[in-house]
Amino acid sequence: MSHAAMVPGLDAALAGTAPLPCDAAGPVFAEPWQAQAFAMVVALHGRGLFTWAEWAQALSREIAAAPAYAGAADDGSHYYACWLEALEHIAIAKGVSSHPDIDALAAAWARAAEATPHGQPIMLENDPQHGAGSRG
């Protein structure tokens, strides 16, 4: 089953061509990054990187290990932060990525966010160091 079939409108929301998918109670995701985390997991499962049982086990470990944030807004951020941690760990365990690679990419996104003018989309190309290693 594709992620589009699981959450109608997700593809358009991720492409920025539609608002976040909604159900009768309202938006399915509180923030676009939550939809993207969901879509990445579904896509990587679809490519055979891991089984749903492996994913459930990885996510369960992260939820159990993550401290509950007293007074934190219940917008799903804590849950999807666990999704990202589980995805990082399963990608490393499967040899798709490494801790240093993930850390470097996170740092590049942080630099890009800082370098992006307010109101503009954050793009990796906005990282002042983007492409620095490939310049000759």
Backbone bond lengths (Angstrom), bond angles and torsions (degrees), N, CA, C in turn:
res aa  C-N    CA-C-N  psi(-1)  N-CA   C-N-CA  omega(-1)  CA-C   N-CA-C  phi
1 M - - - 1.454 - - 1.529 108.02 -
2 S 1.302 117.87 130.85 1.457 121.50 179.78 1.518 110.01 -76.56
3 H 1.350 115.30 160.11 1.460 117.55 177.94 1.516 110.22 -66.20
4 A 1.313 118.47 -27.59 1.473 120.30 176.99 1.527 110.35 -64.11
5 A 1.328 116.63 -37.19 1.453 119.68 179.02 1.531 110.95 -72.74
6 M 1.331 116.87 -31.95 1.458 120.69 -179.76 1.526 111.47 -72.40
7 V 1.319 117.27 -38.64 1.465 121.99 -179.97 1.521 107.57 -133.91
8 P 1.331 117.91 96.30 1.465 120.62 -178.89 1.523 111.39 -54.77
9 G 1.324 116.12 134.60 1.457 121.72 178.15 1.515 114.25 88.45
10 L 1.347 118.13 -1.90 1.456 119.97 -177.06 1.522 112.04 -64.63
11 D 1.326 117.77 -44.08 1.474 119.65 -179.92 1.518 111.46 -57.09
12 A 1.317 117.52 -44.79 1.466 120.91 -179.57 1.519 111.06 -66.97
13 A 1.325 116.97 -37.18 1.466 119.80 179.09 1.516 110.56 -65.94
14 L 1.329 116.74 -41.57 1.458 119.90 179.87 1.521 111.49 -67.91
15 A 1.301 116.72 -31.95 1.466 120.79 179.27 1.519 111.70 -79.78
16 G 1.313 116.90 -6.57 1.457 120.27 -179.78 1.508 113.51 78.40
17 T 1.332 117.23 14.99 1.460 120.47 -178.32 1.520 112.58 -99.26
18 A 1.329 116.72 -0.91 1.462 120.61 -179.89 1.518 108.69 -154.20
19 P 1.310 117.10 159.85 1.463 118.75 174.64 1.520 110.54 -66.98
20 L 1.331 116.21 169.17 1.459 120.06 178.21 1.522 110.35 -56.01
21 P 1.345 117.47 145.34 1.460 120.53 178.38 1.526 110.79 -59.04
22 C 1.323 116.24 146.23 1.468 122.02 -179.06 1.518 110.34 -126.91
23 D 1.313 114.30 156.05 1.458 120.68 168.50 1.528 106.67 -121.58
24 A 1.307 118.48 -167.99 1.463 121.21 -176.61 1.524 112.55 -61.15
25 A 1.333 117.16 -26.63 1.465 121.02 -178.45 1.525 112.89 -87.93
26 G 1.329 117.88 -9.30 1.461 120.75 -178.71 1.520 110.82 127.11
27 P 1.346 116.46 -159.55 1.472 118.92 -178.54 1.524 111.57 -58.61
28 V 1.320 115.47 138.84 1.457 121.44 178.33 1.527 109.73 -72.74
29 F 1.323 116.87 -33.03 1.459 122.70 179.41 1.523 108.28 -121.75
30 A 1.326 117.04 141.03 1.462 120.82 179.97 1.530 111.58 -76.48
31 E 1.330 117.32 -28.78 1.457 122.10 -176.77 1.528 109.31 -140.48
32 P 1.327 117.70 152.18 1.463 120.26 178.37 1.531 113.68 -57.14
33 W 1.325 118.05 -35.42 1.464 119.20 -178.80 1.522 111.67 -63.13
34 Q 1.333 117.34 -29.34 1.455 120.02 177.44 1.525 110.33 -67.86
35 A 1.321 116.84 -41.23 1.466 120.79 176.69 1.529 110.46 -63.85
36 Q 1.316 116.31 -38.97 1.456 120.13 179.74 1.526 111.22 -67.37
37 A 1.337 117.41 -40.52 1.466 120.30 176.96 1.523 110.33 -61.20
38 F 1.324 115.75 -44.73 1.462 121.11 177.94 1.530 110.39 -59.33
39 A 1.319 116.44 -48.66 1.467 121.43 -177.12 1.524 111.65 -64.04
40 M 1.328 117.51 -37.92 1.473 119.52 178.32 1.519 110.95 -62.10
41 V 1.329 116.87 -43.91 1.461 120.13 -179.62 1.519 110.49 -63.62
42 V 1.321 116.76 -46.00 1.461 120.27 -179.43 1.539 110.21 -63.03
43 A 1.318 117.32 -42.40 1.467 120.69 -179.13 1.522 111.07 -65.56
44 L 1.327 117.84 -43.16 1.469 119.97 -179.39 1.529 111.31 -69.08
45 H 1.324 116.97 -34.97 1.466 119.02 173.14 1.523 109.25 -63.19
46 G 1.314 116.69 -44.19 1.459 121.02 179.56 1.520 113.15 -60.24
47 R 1.311 116.56 -28.46 1.473 121.12 177.46 1.526 112.14 -85.83
48 G 1.334 116.41 -0.69 1.460 120.51 175.58 1.516 114.97 86.06
49 L 1.339 117.93 14.67 1.460 119.27 -179.18 1.528 111.45 -65.26
50 F 1.330 116.86 -35.85 1.451 121.20 179.37 1.521 109.24 -152.56
51 T 1.323 115.30 160.24 1.463 120.85 176.34 1.530 108.33 -87.72
52 W 1.331 116.35 165.62 1.459 118.75 176.44 1.516 110.43 -64.26
53 A 1.331 117.87 -33.95 1.465 120.54 177.96 1.533 110.25 -63.67
54 E 1.332 117.03 -42.52 1.467 120.22 176.90 1.527 110.61 -63.05
55 W 1.342 116.00 -42.00 1.461 119.47 179.83 1.530 110.66 -64.00
56 A 1.325 116.95 -46.30 1.463 120.62 -179.43 1.524 110.73 -59.42
57 Q 1.312 116.44 -39.82 1.462 120.43 179.53 1.537 110.38 -66.89
58 A 1.329 117.13 -44.53 1.468 120.92 179.64 1.526 110.94 -63.42
59 L 1.329 116.88 -45.45 1.461 120.65 -179.91 1.522 110.95 -65.44
60 S 1.319 117.16 -41.60 1.468 121.18 178.84 1.523 111.03 -59.98
61 R 1.332 116.44 -41.46 1.473 120.25 177.96 1.528 110.87 -60.27
62 E 1.332 116.12 -44.33 1.468 119.75 -178.60 1.521 111.82 -66.50
63 I 1.309 117.01 -41.59 1.469 120.40 179.49 1.524 109.91 -64.00
64 A 1.332 116.99 -42.28 1.460 120.61 179.94 1.529 111.54 -66.59
65 A 1.331 116.73 -34.10 1.465 120.94 -177.09 1.523 113.27 -82.91
66 A 1.332 116.92 -22.50 1.465 120.50 -175.90 1.516 110.33 -80.64
67 P 1.318 116.44 130.64 1.466 118.00 178.19 1.520 111.25 -69.30
68 A 1.301 115.82 146.39 1.472 120.01 175.19 1.523 106.89 -75.30
69 Y 1.305 116.04 136.79 1.453 120.78 -179.12 1.512 109.35 -96.14
70 A 1.326 115.90 104.01 1.462 120.70 -179.42 1.517 109.50 -61.46
71 G 1.302 116.45 128.93 1.457 121.38 177.31 1.513 114.29 79.64
72 A 1.333 117.59 1.22 1.461 120.05 179.64 1.519 110.09 -70.66
73 A 1.320 115.89 146.66 1.468 120.55 177.89 1.525 108.92 -62.24
74 D 1.298 116.41 138.60 1.458 121.17 -179.68 1.525 109.49 -93.50
75 D 1.334 116.04 64.93 1.461 120.57 179.99 1.524 111.66 -105.60
76 G 1.311 116.90 10.02 1.460 120.89 -179.89 1.510 113.51 91.57
77 S 1.315 118.65 -5.78 1.464 120.96 -176.91 1.521 112.30 -59.17
78 H 1.323 117.08 -43.51 1.465 120.70 -179.57 1.526 110.04 -62.14
79 Y 1.319 116.05 -45.51 1.468 121.08 -179.91 1.523 111.14 -61.55
80 Y 1.324 117.24 -46.53 1.463 119.08 -178.13 1.522 112.57 -74.89
81 A 1.335 117.74 -22.93 1.463 119.81 170.77 1.533 108.77 -64.27
82 C 1.330 116.80 -37.61 1.467 120.89 175.27 1.528 110.27 -65.14
83 W 1.346 117.21 -37.36 1.471 120.79 176.18 1.521 109.65 -58.23
84 L 1.329 116.36 -46.64 1.467 119.83 -178.11 1.524 111.59 -64.22
85 E 1.325 116.58 -41.73 1.468 119.79 177.95 1.525 110.29 -63.11
86 A 1.321 116.73 -45.03 1.465 120.31 179.33 1.526 110.46 -62.56
87 L 1.320 116.75 -41.38 1.464 120.63 179.31 1.526 110.54 -63.49
88 E 1.323 116.61 -43.27 1.461 120.41 177.79 1.525 110.25 -59.35
89 H 1.328 116.77 -48.10 1.463 120.05 -177.22 1.525 112.61 -66.66
90 I 1.303 117.89 -39.41 1.458 119.61 -179.78 1.535 110.74 -71.13
91 A 1.328 117.44 -35.53 1.470 120.38 177.34 1.530 110.53 -64.90
92 I 1.320 116.80 -39.43 1.469 120.66 177.78 1.529 109.61 -68.31
93 A 1.323 117.47 -44.89 1.462 121.45 -179.29 1.521 111.62 -61.49
94 K 1.339 116.77 -33.53 1.463 120.98 -179.00 1.527 111.97 -87.50
95 G 1.335 117.72 0.55 1.456 120.91 177.23 1.521 114.62 78.33
96 V 1.327 117.61 16.16 1.466 121.75 -179.15 1.520 110.82 -81.45
97 S 1.323 116.26 -29.43 1.453 121.38 -178.73 1.520 108.93 -149.12
98 S 1.328 115.67 -177.56 1.459 121.30 178.56 1.522 108.87 -137.51
99 H 1.326 115.51 162.11 1.468 119.00 177.04 1.532 111.25 -56.89
100 P 1.348 118.79 -48.02 1.467 118.39 -179.92 1.534 113.20 -60.53
101 D 1.329 117.18 -39.34 1.463 119.83 179.07 1.526 111.57 -64.72
102 I 1.322 116.33 -43.21 1.459 120.83 179.82 1.527 110.29 -66.18
103 D 1.332 116.66 -42.67 1.465 120.54 178.35 1.528 111.04 -62.70
104 A 1.328 116.84 -41.22 1.469 120.76 179.49 1.525 110.84 -64.75
105 L 1.323 117.07 -40.97 1.462 120.29 179.24 1.530 111.16 -67.02
106 A 1.328 116.48 -41.07 1.470 120.21 177.29 1.526 110.46 -61.93
107 A 1.318 117.41 -41.23 1.468 120.91 178.45 1.524 110.82 -65.12
108 A 1.334 117.19 -38.82 1.464 120.93 178.32 1.521 110.76 -63.84
109 W 1.336 117.27 -42.14 1.471 120.35 177.84 1.526 110.83 -64.98
110 A 1.327 117.12 -38.69 1.475 120.05 178.50 1.528 110.42 -63.73
111 R 1.338 117.21 -43.08 1.471 120.05 177.25 1.521 110.57 -64.35
112 A 1.317 116.78 -39.89 1.465 120.64 178.96 1.522 110.32 -62.92
113 A 1.332 116.92 -41.72 1.465 120.74 179.44 1.524 110.44 -62.57
114 E 1.328 116.34 -42.35 1.464 119.76 179.59 1.521 111.98 -66.40
115 A 1.311 117.14 -32.92 1.467 121.26 -176.44 1.528 113.23 -86.40
116 T 1.330 117.10 -7.03 1.457 120.79 -176.65 1.530 110.40 -88.87
117 P 1.333 117.15 127.44 1.468 119.41 177.19 1.529 110.87 -61.21
118 H 1.323 114.53 146.69 1.464 120.65 179.42 1.531 110.50 -54.14
119 G 1.323 115.18 135.45 1.460 120.79 177.62 1.514 114.30 88.58
120 Q 1.317 116.99 -8.74 1.467 120.94 179.00 1.527 109.26 -97.01
121 P 1.326 117.59 152.58 1.471 119.21 178.06 1.525 110.58 -67.76
122 I 1.299 115.83 139.93 1.468 120.86 176.61 1.516 107.47 -81.69
123 M 1.316 115.14 122.28 1.469 121.07 179.12 1.526 107.75 -127.34
124 L 1.304 116.07 145.55 1.460 120.99 -179.52 1.526 111.35 -57.20
125 E 1.329 116.30 -30.46 1.457 120.41 179.18 1.527 112.30 -64.04
126 N 1.346 117.22 -16.07 1.461 121.11 178.27 1.520 112.45 -78.38
127 D 1.319 117.65 -10.96 1.464 121.53 177.00 1.525 107.77 -62.85
128 P 1.325 118.35 122.05 1.460 120.11 179.67 1.528 113.85 -57.66
129 Q 1.323 116.47 -22.97 1.458 120.24 179.35 1.517 112.85 -95.77
130 H 1.340 117.73 3.84 1.470 121.96 -178.58 1.516 109.80 -57.87
131 G 1.294 115.19 125.72 1.460 120.14 177.16 1.515 113.70 77.59
132 A 1.351 117.98 2.04 1.461 120.22 -177.27 1.531 111.50 -60.91
133 G 1.329 116.64 -35.71 1.451 119.42 -179.81 1.515 113.11 -72.56
134 S 1.335 117.51 -17.81 1.458 119.15 -177.31 1.525 112.31 -99.84
135 R 1.316 115.89 -1.56 1.480 118.41 178.83 1.506 109.40 -78.72
136 G 1.302 113.99 141.47 1.427 115.53 -173.03 1.411 118.84 -115.10
